[in-house]
Amino acid sequence: MLLAHPVVLNNLIEQYETLRALHAESGTPEARQRMEDVAYTLCVSTGTRDIESALVAARHRLPGARTEDDSLLTT
């Protein structure tokens, strides 16, 4: 699997978090579509199937991420 560059992943995370903070999912059709597009791109870029898994995977690929820390994965 090809891996996205950390800069690209960081940009996608920032876009998604901004859209979520602005409640794009309940906004205009354009805002909802943009949020869905960013979520889809994150999933494809990380090889995951849902946005929460994609965000965790993307953050673990960023510089300085502690990959040995699996505290986000506990239930």
Secondary structure by P-SEA (a helix, b strand, c coil): cccccaaaaaaaaaaaaaaaaaccccccaaaaaaaaaaaaaaaaaaccccaaaaaaaaaaacccccccccccccc
